[in-house]
Amino acid sequence: MAVHPRKTIREKVVSILASGVTSAGGRVYDSRTQVVQTAPFVVVNSVSDEPEEPFIGISHPTYNRLIIFEIDCVDTERPGSGTLAGNADDLSREVELALQGNLTLDNLALSCLLGGAIVEASEEIDPPAYQVTLTYFVRYEDSIGL
């Protein structure tokens, strides 16, 4: 069974972030949709994956593709913690530094670059949570059929 490069790249991002380089420790999840009880945690989601430009070659096409990942850095209010905003900001900076240190994701990608961040507070839930969603653009080559 063929494994899609998107899956391999997403798993690499999860592996890098789960290796103890952030305060989330091993609480780094691949596309998790269930509620996580223990914070801080990180969730890596692939949002889209499209060819960036026309393929190269006819007999064995090579596509330059762009995956957009959203990486959610979440913290909840815990006794003895700092501010929720500060904790989530610190966690997102740890993610940024970890991925900056491996821009090719161990040669699986041409580049992995930060595109922006969205900051959200959720005070209607108990305990309150704060989330920074980082958007990453990952460019890679894909030779379909080889």
Order of alpha helices (4+ residues) and beta strands (2+ residues): alpha-beta-beta-beta-alpha-beta-beta
